Structures are given as structure tokens and as C-alpha cells.
Amino acid sequence: MLRKLLPHAAIILSMMYFVFFFIDRVNSAMSFIDNDITKGLLFLLCVLTIVNAVLLIRDDRARERRRQQMLRRRSAQRKEK
């Protein structure tokens, strides 16, 4: 469940931060970037991105290991014939 939610949460927070950035560039009086809430959201985005990246790397490595094992089994079966 968490693996399905993490990418979506990271996308939502990223889009929010893009909007805050562009609004702040147009109207600096809004002070979105200097706001404590924005800093908290940026921290949360960073944490979600790191966790998401770690999970993706782990899944990719596991998928590659399974693929290598399958190739070894197939080559062993061919040698037996």
C-alpha cells in the first residue's frame, strides 16, 4: 500500500512546490518560500523522494536477481537435455 502511495504523494508535493515557487516569483509579497509550512512541505517532499528512490532501487535489484536466476535455470535445463 505504501509503495503505491509514495509516488503519488511525491508528485502532489512537487506540483505544490512548483506552484508556490512560481507564485512567489510573480508576487514576492506572498512569501511562500519563506513560510514555515512551505519549508515543512519541502522537507516532506525530500523524505518521500528518498524513500521512493530507495524502494525503486530495491525493487529493480530484486527484479534483476529474479531475471538472472531464471536465465541460470533455463541454461541449466538446456545443458541437461
Backbone hydrogen bonds, N-H to C=O, Kabsch-Sander energy under -0.5 kcal/mol:
donor,donor_aa,acceptor,acceptor_aa,energy
5,L,1,M,-1.6
6,L,2,L,-2.5
8,H,4,K,-0.6
9,A,5,L,-2.7
10,A,6,L,-2.5
11,I,7,P,-2.2
12,I,8,H,-2.5
13,L,9,A,-2.5
14,S,10,A,-2.3
15,M,11,I,-2.6
16,M,12,I,-2.3
17,Y,13,L,-2.4
18,F,14,S,-2.4
19,V,15,M,-2.3
20,F,16,M,-2.7
21,F,17,Y,-2.6
22,F,18,F,-2.6
23,I,19,V,-2.7
24,D,20,F,-2.5
25,R,21,F,-1.8
26,V,22,F,-1.9
27,N,23,I,-3.2
30,M,27,N,-1.7
31,S,28,S,-0.9
35,N,32,F,-0.8
39,K,35,N,-1.9
40,G,36,D,-2.2
41,L,37,I,-2.5
42,L,38,T,-2.5
43,F,39,K,-2.2
44,L,40,G,-2.4
45,L,41,L,-2.6
46,C,42,L,-2.2
47,V,43,F,-2.3
48,L,44,L,-2.8
49,T,45,L,-2.4
50,I,46,C,-2.3
51,V,47,V,-2.5
52,N,48,L,-2.7
53,A,49,T,-2.5
54,V,50,I,-2.4
55,L,51,V,-2.4
56,L,52,N,-2.4
57,I,53,A,-2.6
58,R,54,V,-2.5
59,D,55,L,-2.5
60,D,56,L,-2.6
61,R,57,I,-2.4
62,A,58,R,-2.3
63,R,59,D,-2.6
64,E,60,D,-2.3
65,R,61,R,-2.4
66,R,62,A,-2.4
67,R,63,R,-2.2
68,Q,64,E,-2.4
69,Q,65,R,-2.4
70,M,66,R,-2.2
71,L,67,R,-2.2
72,R,68,Q,-2.3
73,R,69,Q,-2.4
74,R,70,M,-2.3
75,S,71,L,-2.3
76,A,72,R,-2.3
77,Q,73,R,-2.5
78,R,74,R,-2.1
79,K,75,S,-1.8
80,E,76,A,-1.6
81,K,77,Q,-1.1
